[in-house]
Amino acid sequence: MEQELNTTQSKSEQQNEILVAALKLFAEQGYFNTSLTDIAEAADIKTVSAIYQHFNSKHSIANKLYDNILDSLNVSIDDIRRRTQKSSEQLRGVVDLLFKLTDDAPAIMKFLLVMPLNEFLPEQKPLQQTSAFIKILKIIQAGIRAGEIRNIDPMLANTYFFGIINNTLTMVLTGELSKPADTYRPQTWLAAWNLIAKKSSVF
């Protein structure tokens, strides 16, 4: 029994090493420029055939990464929504999370914001249709009902708000902005929030 448990743990650890290596390579050199051989070498696996014990293709690795990242975002957004009631504070929590990930885990954010997911994962839902981002839309809808956010189409509010957030983070990830993401967080938050806040004089 103990041996079986150790074997299971070992397989799980190796699968995780493959995912971590693949994510790093995808972010650095692109999905299409990364081979299974590259992933095996980066994960310190002797042969490509060992990868097939966990994944049947590079595509399945990318699918698993996408699912894992969105599952983690889901959990984080649920936690943010539990901690506070006001939509403005919940959105602030989401923004803080995205900026922190950009600084601490840039490969994850490159995977989500920079890489052309529709080209190599066409069967996956676009980000705006995933559970994590539907929850963000619900935060905006609640903010409109509570009078915190202007009474405009929630999808438009989402586009205005996250257009600024995502563009800033993308510029950090691609090197167009040279400082850490957190440097730009306060001013980016204000610019994005002022576009949708009911008290804003922008409209």
C-alpha positions in Angstrom: 0.0 0.0 0.0 2.8 2.4 0.9 4.6 1.6 -2.3 1.5 2.3 -4.3 1.1 5.6 -2.6 4.7 6.6 -3.3 4.3 5.6 -6.9 1.2 7.7 -7.2 3.0 10.7 -5.6 6.0 10.2 -7.9 3.7 10.2 -11.0 1.9 13.3 -9.8 5.2 15.1 -9.1 6.5 14.2 -12.6 3.3 15.4 -14.2 3.6 18.7 -12.4 7.2 19.0 -13.5 6.1 18.5 -17.1 3.4 21.2 -16.7 5.8 23.7 -15.1 8.4 23.1 -17.8 5.9 23.4 -20.6 4.4 26.6 -19.2 7.8 28.2 -19.0 8.7 27.2 -22.5 5.4 28.2 -24.0 5.7 31.6 -22.4 9.4 32.1 -23.5 9.4 30.7 -27.1 5.7 30.2 -28.0 3.6 27.1 -28.2 4.4 26.2 -31.8 8.1 26.7 -31.3 8.1 24.2 -28.4 8.5 20.5 -28.9 7.9 17.6 -26.7 11.7 17.1 -26.7 12.2 20.6 -25.4 9.7 19.9 -22.6 11.3 16.6 -21.7 14.7 18.2 -21.4 13.4 21.2 -19.4 11.6 18.8 -17.0 14.7 16.7 -16.7 13.0 13.7 -18.2 15.3 11.3 -20.1 13.0 10.4 -23.0 9.9 11.9 -24.7 8.2 8.5 -24.3 8.1 9.2 -20.5 5.8 12.2 -21.2 3.3 9.9 -22.9 2.8 8.2 -19.5 1.1 11.4 -18.5 0.0 13.2 -21.7 -0.8 11.9 -25.1 0.3 15.1 -26.9 1.6 18.7 -26.5 -1.9 19.8 -27.1 -3.2 17.8 -24.1 -0.4 19.5 -22.0 -1.7 22.9 -23.1 -5.2 21.9 -22.3 -4.3 20.8 -18.8 -2.4 24.0 -18.2 -5.4 26.1 -19.3 -7.8 24.1 -17.1 -5.4 24.3 -14.1 -4.9 28.0 -14.4 -8.6 28.8 -14.7 -9.4 26.4 -11.8 -6.9 28.3 -9.6 -8.4 31.7 -10.7 -11.9 30.4 -9.9 -10.8 29.6 -6.4 -9.1 32.9 -5.9 -12.1 34.9 -7.2 -14.4 32.9 -4.9 -12.1 33.8 -2.0 -12.1 37.5 -3.0 -16.0 37.5 -3.2 -16.2 35.9 0.2 -13.9 38.4 1.9 -15.9 41.6 1.0 -19.3 42.6 -0.2 -18.8 45.8 -2.1 -18.2 45.4 -5.9 -15.5 48.1 -5.9 -13.6 46.2 -3.3 -14.1 42.8 -5.0 -12.8 44.3 -8.3 -9.9 45.8 -6.5 -9.1 42.4 -5.1 -9.2 40.9 -8.6 -6.9 43.6 -10.0 -4.5 43.1 -7.1 -4.4 39.4 -7.9 -3.7 39.9 -11.6 -0.9 42.4 -10.9 0.6 40.1 -8.4 0.5 37.2 -10.8 2.1 39.3 -13.5 5.1 40.0 -11.2 5.3 36.7 -9.4 4.2 34.2 -12.1 4.6 36.0 -15.5 4.4 32.7 -17.4 0.9 32.2 -16.3 -0.2 35.7 -17.3 1.6 35.4 -20.7 -0.3 32.2 -21.3 -3.6 34.0 -20.6 -3.0 37.4 -22.1 -0.2 37.3 -24.7 -0.3 33.8 -26.3 -2.9 33.3 -29.1 -4.9 30.6 -27.3 -7.5 30.4 -30.0 -4.8 29.2 -32.4 -3.7 26.2 -30.4 -6.7 25.6 -28.1 -9.6 26.4 -30.5 -11.9 24.0 -28.7 -11.6 25.8 -25.4 -14.0 28.6 -24.4 -12.6 32.1 -24.8 -11.5 33.7 -21.5 -14.6 35.9 -21.4 -16.8 32.8 -21.4 -15.1 30.9 -18.7 -16.5 30.5 -15.2 -13.8 32.7 -13.6 -14.6 35.6 -15.8 -18.4 35.1 -15.6 -18.0 35.6 -11.9 -16.2 38.9 -12.5 -19.1 39.9 -14.7 -21.5 39.1 -11.8 -19.4 41.4 -9.6 -20.0 44.2 -12.1 -23.7 43.4 -12.4 -24.0 43.5 -8.6 -22.2 46.9 -8.6 -24.7 48.3 -11.1 -27.6 47.1 -8.9 -26.0 48.6 -5.8 -25.3 52.0 -7.5 -21.5 51.7 -7.4 -21.2 51.3 -11.1 -22.9 53.2 -13.9 -26.1 51.7 -15.3 -24.5 50.6 -18.6 -24.4 47.2 -20.3 -22.4 45.0 -17.9 -20.4 43.6 -20.9 -19.4 47.1 -21.9 -18.4 48.0 -18.3 -16.3 44.8 -18.3 -14.7 45.8 -21.6 -13.9 49.3 -20.4 -12.6 48.2 -17.1 -10.5 45.2 -18.1 -9.4 46.8 -21.3 -7.2 49.2 -19.3 -6.1 46.5 -16.8 -5.3 43.9 -19.5 -3.5 46.3 -21.8 -1.3 47.5 -18.9 -0.4 44.0 -17.9 0.3 43.0 -21.5 2.6 45.9 -21.9 4.5 44.8 -18.8 4.7 41.2 -20.0 6.0 42.1 -23.4 8.5 44.6 -22.0 6.8 47.8 -23.4 6.6 48.9 -19.8 9.9 48.3 -18.1 9.0 48.4 -14.4 7.3 45.7 -12.3 3.6 45.6 -12.7 2.9 46.7 -9.2 4.5 50.0 -10.0 1.6 50.8 -12.3 -1.2 49.2 -10.2 -2.5 52.3 -8.4 -2.8 54.5 -11.5 -4.1 51.7 -13.6 -6.8 51.0 -11.0 -7.9 54.6 -10.9 -8.1 54.9 -14.7 -10.1 51.7 -15.0 -12.4 52.4 -12.1 -13.1 56.0 -13.2 -14.4 54.7 -16.5 -17.2 52.7 -14.9 -17.8 54.2 -11.4 -21.2 56.0 -11.1 -19.6 59.0 -9.4 -17.1 59.3 -12.3 -17.2 62.5 -14.3 -15.7 60.8 -17.4 -19.1 60.1 -18.9 
